[in-house]
């Protein structure tokens, strides 16, 4: 899968990344909810963003972070002038200061910040073909000096708490690492042990490959063998889920297979620190990804497909402001929510209590996330860029105190969306209540996914 930062210079250049998501795709089948099987407490695992925060820490009002239970930001000054370390020391400072500002904003709201050294180095996808990489010609001197400066600046600015360092972004794509795999693996080991030595307790993530785990992928195979031998396994395992294929259950199963075959523990934090392509970043796709990540207990950060200063704005296309589409001003305010932001708000504010087990439609295009509180059962439903009709099946209604047959009134909310990423939605639409007859301790009802953008929430009393 191609991923978002690689496409930041031009959305048109990354058509191959998300064209695989066929807007004509149809969804059918049944997504199920096991009301009798608890899967733990909700923690808003999907409420993270890749970039999306201005350098002015007060530019985006607090409410947009707080109301979605903001969890993670991942940044490192990409696309800012100066080309980072490989451009000039001033370029390095520009990018580091951007990361520092984003770190402070993230920590203000209780979130964790993932630092991207590759962007501070200058390998953000816009570097020239002659750009240098760590360890070129077997010489690590400049890279060691870079790490010395970076570690010093992290310490000087007290960037200790709530910091994760992501050693290198998408080295399996030549746009970020145009050198042999062996050089990357050597860089990984050197960096890991240097950080462990000079920043005790530092949380390290990786490999952040563009491609999800696969036993047949040489990058995964060689890297995992190396970290087992080199004792350099990260505290967070990260990879990217962008593009039309794949689902979190199979991806996590592959990850566990790769690690366990090499004697590595499989119980560390998983962070899908880039998920969803641009065509998925509407309400329906947002709900789909929330369900996917919550099912496997993985953190996730929304991919960011914007360019230039807009990359550092809009909370990865969760919010908008006047002129966003045609007269963009990087320092302007006046922000308002999109339908996707309303989905994340509902997810954070309403999806409380206990998660219950769910499964998607067989075609993997229809999804449901479900929670049970003391008084209410809530479902968040969406499709993956698809239209059609699919069903939600509620199993074992007696587990939430309901009779095994009768009529259940379900209240529906619509997160009305369209193909406009910048469209405003101040609140979900109240679509009213409808009585559904059921029997056999099971209820099924249809989802009419008339467009590929709108998500739905369903609520009923227990």
Backbone torsions as a table, in degrees:
resi	resn	phi	psi	omega
1	UNK	NA	130.6	170.8
2	UNK	-75.3	154.3	-174.8
3	UNK	-125.2	175.7	-162.5
4	UNK	-71.6	-45.1	-176.2
5	UNK	-60.8	-31.6	-178.4
6	UNK	-65.0	-16.0	-175.6
7	UNK	-109.7	10.2	-170.8
8	UNK	-67.6	-28.0	-176.5
9	UNK	-68.5	-28.2	179.4
10	UNK	-161.7	122.3	178.2
11	UNK	-61.8	-33.7	-178.9
12	UNK	-65.8	-27.1	-178.7
13	UNK	-73.2	-14.3	-178.7
14	UNK	-110.1	27.9	177.5
15	UNK	-58.4	-34.5	-179.3
16	UNK	-66.1	-21.6	-177.7
17	UNK	-74.0	-37.2	-175.5
18	UNK	-120.5	2.9	173.6
19	UNK	-64.8	-21.8	179.5
20	UNK	-66.9	-16.7	175.5
21	UNK	-87.0	94.9	-174.4
22	UNK	-70.9	115.8	-179.4
23	UNK	-67.4	-12.4	177.9
24	UNK	-92.9	3.1	-177.4
25	UNK	-63.3	149.8	178.9
26	UNK	-115.4	150.5	177.6
27	UNK	-114.1	140.4	177.2
28	UNK	-153.8	176.8	178.9
29	UNK	96.5	-159.0	-173.9
30	UNK	-132.9	129.4	169.3
31	UNK	-101.4	134.5	-171.2
32	UNK	-115.3	156.4	178.0
33	UNK	-129.3	120.4	176.2
34	UNK	-94.8	98.8	-176.6
35	UNK	-70.2	-13.6	-178.2
36	UNK	-95.6	-0.7	-176.4
37	UNK	-120.6	110.8	178.1
38	UNK	-82.0	142.3	176.2
39	UNK	-121.3	19.9	175.6
40	UNK	103.6	-173.8	-177.3
41	UNK	-86.3	146.2	175.4
42	UNK	-75.4	140.4	-179.8
43	UNK	-132.9	19.0	179.3
44	UNK	50.4	52.0	-175.4
45	UNK	-62.0	-26.5	-175.9
46	UNK	-88.4	-0.9	-172.1
47	UNK	-86.0	59.4	176.1
48	UNK	-130.5	161.1	-177.7
49	UNK	-137.5	146.7	170.7
50	UNK	-90.5	118.9	-174.7
51	UNK	51.6	-146.2	176.6
52	UNK	88.9	3.9	-178.1
53	UNK	-119.2	125.1	178.6
54	UNK	-65.7	160.3	176.6
55	UNK	-68.0	-29.1	172.7
56	UNK	-73.5	111.1	-171.8
57	UNK	-67.6	-14.1	-178.7
58	UNK	-109.9	7.8	-174.8
59	UNK	-67.7	-43.0	177.1
60	UNK	-92.8	123.7	-178.0
61	UNK	-58.9	150.5	-176.4
62	UNK	-53.1	-38.0	-171.6
63	UNK	-57.1	-32.8	-176.3
64	UNK	-70.6	-26.2	174.5
65	UNK	-86.4	-48.4	-172.8
66	UNK	-65.5	-40.0	-173.6
67	UNK	-72.3	-13.0	177.0
68	UNK	-107.2	10.6	-179.0
69	UNK	52.8	53.1	-176.0
70	UNK	-51.4	129.3	-173.3
71	UNK	-114.8	-39.7	-171.1
72	UNK	-144.3	144.9	164.4
73	UNK	-131.7	145.6	179.5
74	UNK	-129.8	120.5	-174.1
75	UNK	-161.9	169.2	179.1
76	UNK	-170.7	28.0	174.4
77	UNK	78.1	22.7	-177.8
78	UNK	-57.3	145.6	174.3
79	UNK	67.8	2.7	175.1
80	UNK	-78.3	155.9	-175.5
81	UNK	-59.3	152.7	172.2
82	UNK	106.8	-12.7	175.9
83	UNK	62.4	19.6	175.3
84	UNK	66.1	-155.9	-175.6
85	UNK	-56.8	-41.0	-176.1
86	UNK	-75.6	-8.8	176.5
87	UNK	-93.0	-51.8	-179.7
88	UNK	-172.6	164.6	176.7
89	UNK	-67.4	-31.7	175.0
90	UNK	-66.7	-38.4	176.1
91	UNK	-61.4	-39.2	175.8
92	UNK	-61.0	-47.9	-178.0
93	UNK	-62.3	-39.3	179.0
94	UNK	-58.7	-45.6	-177.8
95	UNK	-74.0	-39.1	177.9
96	UNK	-63.3	-42.2	-179.2
97	UNK	-64.6	-35.0	174.8
98	UNK	-62.2	-46.2	178.6
99	UNK	-62.4	-40.5	179.0
100	UNK	-62.1	-44.3	178.0
101	UNK	-61.4	-45.0	178.7
102	UNK	-64.3	-35.9	175.9
103	UNK	-61.1	-46.2	-178.8
104	UNK	-64.0	-40.6	177.1
105	UNK	-62.6	-46.0	-179.6
106	UNK	-59.7	-45.7	-179.0
107	UNK	-68.1	-30.6	177.8
108	UNK	-55.9	-34.4	-178.1
109	UNK	-102.4	14.8	176.2
110	UNK	79.6	13.4	-178.5
111	UNK	-87.7	170.9	176.6
112	UNK	-105.3	138.2	-177.3
113	UNK	-107.3	129.1	176.6
114	UNK	-103.3	116.1	-178.5
115	UNK	-86.1	137.5	179.9
116	UNK	-109.7	90.0	179.8
117	UNK	-60.5	-29.0	-178.3
118	UNK	-64.0	-33.8	177.0
119	UNK	-71.2	-39.1	177.9
120	UNK	-67.7	-35.1	174.1
121	UNK	-63.4	-41.2	178.5
122	UNK	123.8	4.9	-179.2
123	UNK	-94.9	64.9	-175.4
124	UNK	-101.2	13.0	178.8
125	UNK	100.8	-15.1	179.9
126	UNK	-105.4	4.8	-178.9
127	UNK	-71.1	156.6	-179.7
128	UNK	-73.0	165.3	179.3
129	UNK	-64.8	-21.7	-179.5
130	UNK	-91.7	6.1	-178.0
131	UNK	-59.9	145.9	180.0
132	UNK	-86.9	152.6	177.7
133	UNK	-126.1	156.6	177.9
134	UNK	-55.4	129.9	175.5
135	UNK	83.6	11.6	177.8
136	UNK	-55.8	134.8	179.0
137	UNK	57.8	27.3	178.6
138	UNK	73.9	9.6	-177.6
139	UNK	-104.3	114.4	-178.1
140	UNK	-103.4	8.2	-173.0
141	UNK	-59.4	-50.8	-176.8
142	UNK	-65.6	-39.0	179.1
143	UNK	-66.9	-39.8	176.7
144	UNK	-62.0	-38.5	176.9
145	UNK	-65.5	-40.5	175.8
146	UNK	-58.5	-47.2	179.7
147	UNK	-64.0	-39.0	177.4
148	UNK	-59.2	-46.0	179.6
149	UNK	-65.0	-44.8	-178.5
150	UNK	-63.0	-46.2	179.6
151	UNK	-62.3	-41.9	177.8
152	UNK	-60.4	-43.5	-179.0
153	UNK	-69.4	-35.6	176.4
154	UNK	-63.3	-42.8	178.8
155	UNK	-67.4	-45.9	-177.5
156	UNK	-59.7	-33.0	-177.4
157	UNK	-99.6	13.8	175.3
158	UNK	54.7	40.6	177.9
159	UNK	-89.4	64.3	-176.5
160	UNK	-102.5	-56.7	-176.5
161	UNK	-74.1	142.7	174.3
162	UNK	64.9	29.4	-179.0
163	UNK	-116.5	134.2	171.1
164	UNK	-122.6	136.6	177.8
165	UNK	-109.1	119.0	-178.6
166	UNK	-96.1	104.4	-163.9
167	UNK	-53.5	-46.2	178.0
168	UNK	-158.7	135.1	-177.5
169	UNK	-85.3	127.4	170.3
170	UNK	45.9	55.7	178.4
171	UNK	-65.7	-15.5	178.0
172	UNK	-79.4	0.8	171.6
173	UNK	-110.7	129.0	-176.5
174	UNK	-64.8	-19.1	178.9
175	UNK	-66.6	-20.8	177.9
176	UNK	-110.8	-27.1	-179.5
177	UNK	-142.8	89.6	-176.5
178	UNK	-95.4	55.6	-179.0
179	UNK	-144.8	170.1	-179.7
180	UNK	-61.1	150.6	177.4
181	UNK	-58.6	-36.9	-178.7
182	UNK	-60.8	-35.4	178.6
183	UNK	-69.1	-38.4	175.8
184	UNK	-62.3	-45.4	-177.2
185	UNK	-63.4	-38.9	176.1
186	UNK	-63.9	-41.6	177.5
187	UNK	-61.0	-40.9	179.5
188	UNK	-57.8	-51.3	-177.7
189	UNK	-62.1	-44.3	179.2
190	UNK	-61.1	-45.8	-176.5
191	UNK	-67.8	-45.2	-178.1
192	UNK	-56.2	-52.5	-175.1
193	UNK	-71.2	-31.0	175.4
194	UNK	-65.4	-44.3	179.4
195	UNK	-65.6	-40.7	178.9
196	UNK	-64.2	-34.3	-179.8
197	UNK	-74.8	-45.9	-171.0
198	UNK	-95.8	-15.0	175.4
199	UNK	-129.2	72.7	-176.8
200	UNK	-54.0	134.3	-179.3
201	UNK	83.9	0.7	-179.2
202	UNK	-61.1	134.7	175.9
203	UNK	-89.7	123.9	-178.3
204	UNK	-113.4	138.7	177.3
205	UNK	-121.8	158.1	177.6
206	UNK	166.3	174.6	4.8
207	UNK	-85.4	-4.9	-178.0
208	UNK	52.6	42.2	175.4
209	UNK	-69.7	149.7	176.0
210	UNK	-67.9	-30.0	-178.7
211	UNK	-100.4	136.3	-179.6
212	UNK	-66.4	168.1	-176.3
213	UNK	-58.6	137.0	177.4
214	UNK	-156.3	134.4	178.5
215	UNK	-64.8	-21.5	-178.4
216	UNK	-94.8	0.9	-179.0
217	UNK	-90.1	118.8	-175.0
218	UNK	-65.2	-31.1	177.6
219	UNK	-63.4	-47.5	178.1
220	UNK	-65.8	-44.2	-177.0
221	UNK	-62.3	-48.8	-175.9
222	UNK	-72.2	-39.4	179.2
223	UNK	-65.3	-46.1	-177.2
224	UNK	-65.8	-36.9	176.3
225	UNK	-64.2	-39.8	-179.2
226	UNK	-66.0	-48.1	-175.7
227	UNK	-66.0	-28.3	175.9
228	UNK	-67.8	-43.5	-179.1
229	UNK	-73.4	-37.0	-174.2
230	UNK	-88.3	-3.5	-176.7
231	UNK	52.8	50.7	-179.0
232	UNK	-129.8	39.7	177.1
233	UNK	-71.1	132.8	-178.8
234	UNK	-70.0	158.6	175.4
235	UNK	-75.9	-26.3	173.1
236	UNK	-122.3	128.4	172.3
237	UNK	-91.9	129.6	-175.6
238	UNK	-131.7	144.7	168.8
239	UNK	-155.5	176.3	-172.6
240	UNK	-114.4	141.4	-179.8
241	UNK	-123.0	83.1	179.8
242	UNK	-137.2	137.2	-174.4
243	UNK	118.8	-179.3	-170.5
244	UNK	-85.1	-20.5	-175.2
245	UNK	-97.7	168.0	170.6
246	UNK	89.6	154.0	172.6
247	UNK	-144.3	161.6	-172.2
248	UNK	-68.6	-34.6	-178.9
249	UNK	-63.2	-47.6	180.0
250	UNK	-69.8	-35.5	-180.0
251	UNK	-64.4	-44.0	179.1
252	UNK	-68.1	-38.2	177.0
253	UNK	-60.6	-42.1	177.8
254	UNK	-63.8	-42.5	178.7
255	UNK	-58.4	-46.1	-178.9
256	UNK	-66.5	-36.8	178.6
257	UNK	-63.7	-44.6	-179.9
258	UNK	-61.9	-47.2	-176.7
259	UNK	-70.0	-46.3	-176.3
260	UNK	-63.4	-32.4	179.1
261	UNK	-68.4	-14.5	179.1
262	UNK	-112.1	12.5	176.5
263	UNK	75.1	20.4	-179.5
264	UNK	-97.9	143.8	179.4
265	UNK	-65.5	144.4	-178.6
266	UNK	-113.2	16.1	-175.5
267	UNK	-106.4	13.4	178.8
268	UNK	-82.6	166.1	-177.8
269	UNK	-59.4	135.9	172.2
270	UNK	-104.6	131.4	177.9
271	UNK	-132.6	109.9	175.4
272	UNK	-84.2	83.2	-166.7
273	UNK	-80.1	10.3	162.3
274	UNK	-149.5	118.1	174.3
275	UNK	-136.4	149.5	175.5
276	UNK	79.7	131.6	172.2
277	UNK	-90.7	174.7	-172.1
278	UNK	-57.9	-40.3	-178.7
279	UNK	-71.3	-11.4	175.5
280	UNK	-94.6	-9.4	-172.5
281	UNK	-87.4	51.9	169.5
282	UNK	-119.4	179.4	-175.3
283	UNK	-57.8	-46.9	-176.9
284	UNK	-61.5	-47.5	179.0
285	UNK	-65.3	-35.1	177.6
286	UNK	-61.7	-45.5	178.2
287	UNK	-62.9	-39.9	179.0
288	UNK	-58.6	-47.4	-177.5
289	UNK	-69.8	-36.9	176.6
290	UNK	-56.8	-47.7	-179.9
291	UNK	-62.1	-42.2	-179.9
292	UNK	-61.2	-46.9	-176.7
293	UNK	-71.0	-42.0	179.9
294	UNK	-63.9	-33.3	-178.0
295	UNK	-61.5	-35.8	-174.8
296	UNK	-109.1	10.3	177.7
297	UNK	58.3	43.1	178.6
298	UNK	-110.9	135.8	170.4
299	UNK	-69.5	157.8	178.3
300	UNK	-151.5	148.2	176.6
301	UNK	-124.2	128.7	179.3
302	UNK	-60.9	133.6	174.3
303	UNK	-63.2	158.6	-178.1
304	UNK	-127.6	118.7	-173.2
305	UNK	-112.1	19.4	179.8
306	UNK	-94.8	171.3	-171.7
307	UNK	-124.4	155.7	173.7
308	UNK	57.6	-135.9	-179.2
309	UNK	-67.7	-25.8	177.5
310	UNK	-64.1	-25.4	173.3
311	UNK	-57.4	-33.3	-177.9
312	UNK	-95.2	37.0	-174.8
313	UNK	-154.5	171.3	169.8
314	UNK	68.0	6.4	177.8
315	UNK	50.3	49.2	179.6
316	UNK	55.5	51.5	175.4
317	UNK	64.9	27.6	173.5
318	UNK	-89.3	-29.3	-178.7
319	UNK	-128.9	171.1	-177.9
320	UNK	-142.9	179.3	177.4
321	UNK	-160.0	164.6	-179.3
322	UNK	-56.6	135.8	178.8
323	UNK	80.4	6.5	-175.5
324	UNK	-57.5	-40.3	-173.1
325	UNK	-88.0	-27.8	-171.1
326	UNK	-135.6	-8.2	179.1
327	UNK	-146.2	56.6	-170.7
328	UNK	-65.8	132.1	175.7
329	UNK	-124.6	113.4	-173.4
330	UNK	-64.0	-23.4	-177.3
331	UNK	-103.2	0.1	-178.5
332	UNK	-73.6	153.8	175.8
333	UNK	-107.3	-140.8	-179.4
334	UNK	76.3	31.0	-174.1
335	UNK	-65.4	149.5	174.1
336	UNK	-142.8	159.2	-175.3
337	UNK	-80.6	150.9	169.6
338	UNK	-98.7	175.6	177.3
339	UNK	-62.3	-36.3	178.7
340	UNK	-63.0	-43.0	178.5
341	UNK	-60.4	-39.0	178.0
342	UNK	-63.2	-34.8	175.7
343	UNK	-62.8	-46.0	-179.5
344	UNK	-68.1	-31.6	175.2
345	UNK	-65.5	-47.4	178.4
346	UNK	-60.0	-43.6	177.9
347	UNK	-55.0	-44.0	-177.2
348	UNK	-80.5	-42.3	-171.9
349	UNK	-87.5	-32.0	-172.5
350	UNK	-108.9	-28.2	-176.7
351	UNK	-85.4	71.6	-177.3
352	UNK	-116.6	167.6	-179.5
353	UNK	109.5	-118.6	-178.9
354	UNK	-130.9	132.4	174.2
355	UNK	-70.6	148.5	172.8
356	UNK	-124.5	160.6	-173.3
357	UNK	-68.3	136.6	177.7
358	UNK	-134.1	164.8	172.1
359	UNK	-143.7	146.4	-178.6
360	UNK	-80.1	174.8	171.9
361	UNK	-63.5	158.0	-177.8
362	UNK	-60.9	-30.2	178.6
363	UNK	-81.9	-0.2	177.9
364	UNK	65.7	15.7	-178.4
365	UNK	-101.3	-16.0	178.7
366	UNK	-113.3	132.5	-173.2
367	UNK	-133.3	157.0	175.8
368	UNK	-146.5	138.3	172.7
369	UNK	-120.7	135.3	-171.4
370	UNK	-137.7	142.3	175.7
371	UNK	-135.8	155.2	178.2
372	UNK	-125.8	121.6	174.5
373	UNK	-103.3	-174.1	-179.6
374	UNK	-62.3	-28.9	-173.7
375	UNK	-120.0	-21.3	-166.4
376	UNK	-139.7	144.5	169.5
377	UNK	-105.4	133.0	-178.7
378	UNK	-128.2	140.0	178.3
379	UNK	-125.0	139.9	172.8
380	UNK	-116.9	124.2	-168.8
381	UNK	-128.5	137.4	176.4
382	UNK	-161.0	166.5	178.6
383	UNK	-115.9	162.8	179.4
384	UNK	-98.3	85.1	178.0
385	UNK	49.6	56.4	-177.4
386	UNK	-149.9	153.5	175.1
387	UNK	-120.1	164.3	179.8
388	UNK	136.1	-166.1	179.0
389	UNK	-122.1	127.3	172.4
390	UNK	-133.4	170.0	-174.8
391	UNK	-114.6	151.4	168.3
392	UNK	-109.4	125.3	178.2
393	UNK	-111.9	122.3	176.8
394	UNK	-97.1	118.0	-176.8
395	UNK	-106.1	140.9	177.2
396	UNK	61.4	60.3	177.6
397	UNK	-61.3	-26.4	179.6
398	UNK	-62.9	-23.4	-179.4
399	UNK	-65.2	-20.8	177.5
400	UNK	-110.2	21.9	172.8
401	UNK	85.6	12.0	179.9
402	UNK	-95.4	153.2	176.2
403	UNK	-65.6	162.5	-176.9
404	UNK	-78.1	-7.6	173.6
405	UNK	-153.3	160.0	-179.5
406	UNK	145.3	-149.6	178.0
407	UNK	-127.3	130.5	-178.1
408	UNK	-116.1	124.4	176.6
409	UNK	-85.3	121.6	-179.5
410	UNK	-117.2	128.0	179.1
411	UNK	-92.5	134.7	-175.8
412	UNK	-116.3	138.7	173.7
413	UNK	-123.5	138.9	179.9
414	UNK	-114.4	125.7	175.5
415	UNK	-93.2	79.3	-171.0
416	UNK	-63.4	125.2	-176.1
417	UNK	-136.8	169.9	179.1
418	UNK	-146.0	-172.4	179.3
419	UNK	-77.5	4.8	179.7
420	UNK	-95.0	109.6	-179.6
421	UNK	-63.6	-21.9	-174.4
422	UNK	-100.7	5.5	-176.4
423	UNK	-68.1	143.8	-177.6
424	UNK	-87.3	140.4	170.4
425	UNK	-141.9	111.4	-175.5
426	UNK	-81.4	-20.8	179.0
427	UNK	-167.2	151.8	174.7
428	UNK	-66.2	153.2	-179.5
429	UNK	-81.7	132.9	175.9
430	UNK	-80.6	109.3	-176.9
431	UNK	-96.6	8.4	173.7
432	UNK	82.4	-173.1	-177.2
433	UNK	-116.1	153.2	179.5
434	UNK	-143.5	136.9	179.2
435	UNK	-86.8	125.6	-179.3
436	UNK	-111.9	120.4	175.1
437	UNK	-76.0	142.6	-179.9
438	UNK	-150.3	166.2	176.8
439	UNK	-155.3	170.6	177.4
440	UNK	65.7	24.2	177.0
441	UNK	67.8	15.1	-175.8
442	UNK	-138.6	140.7	177.7
443	UNK	-131.1	134.3	173.7
444	UNK	-122.3	139.9	175.3
445	UNK	-143.0	152.1	-173.0
446	UNK	-86.1	151.0	170.1
447	UNK	-112.7	117.1	178.9
448	UNK	-94.7	91.6	-178.0
449	UNK	-84.4	84.2	-174.2
450	UNK	-77.7	-20.4	174.4
451	UNK	-135.0	170.2	-176.6
452	UNK	-92.5	14.0	-169.9
453	UNK	-119.8	-32.9	-170.2
454	UNK	-85.3	136.4	174.5
455	UNK	-108.0	165.7	-177.7
456	UNK	-136.5	149.8	170.4
457	UNK	-121.9	141.9	179.4
458	UNK	-126.8	138.4	-177.9
459	UNK	-135.2	140.5	170.9
460	UNK	-149.2	152.4	-178.8
461	UNK	-81.0	146.6	179.2
462	UNK	-101.0	NA	NA
